[in-house]
């Protein structure tokens, strides 16, 4: 499955929804990661399922909620977001 990675890292301003933290870590939603990486949300979920992306599973709901450590995503795209 081809993926579109940015040639140049994109800088994003943190929004109030990006400010969710666990300890000292800022967590991003799958939707935010998809936007940052220029991918569809379903691609993000599929990559988690096959082990291509690491996610944090928060308690709640039937399957829990997936979140991604901001520093992990920054490392993947090669720059600050």
SULWO-V241277 format. One record per pair of residues at least 6 apart in sequence whose C-alpha atoms are under 7 Angstrom apart, sorted by the first residue. I is the first residue (numbers start at 1). J is the second residue. Records with the same first field share a line. If there is no record, write none. Layout:
I = J + J
This chain:
4 = 38 + 39
5 = 37
6 = 37
9 = 77 + 78 + 79
10 = 81
11 = 80 + 81
12 = 81
13 = 81
18 = 26 + 27 + 28
19 = 26
20 = 26 + 27
21 = 27
25 = 69
26 = 69 + 70
27 = 67 + 68 + 69 + 70
28 = 67 + 68 + 69 + 70
29 = 66 + 67 + 68
30 = 41 + 44 + 66 + 67
31 = 41
34 = 40 + 41 + 44
47 = 53
48 = 54 + 55
55 = 66 + 67 + 68
56 = 66 + 67 + 68
57 = 64 + 65 + 66 + 67
58 = 64 + 65 + 66
59 = 65
74 = 80 + 81
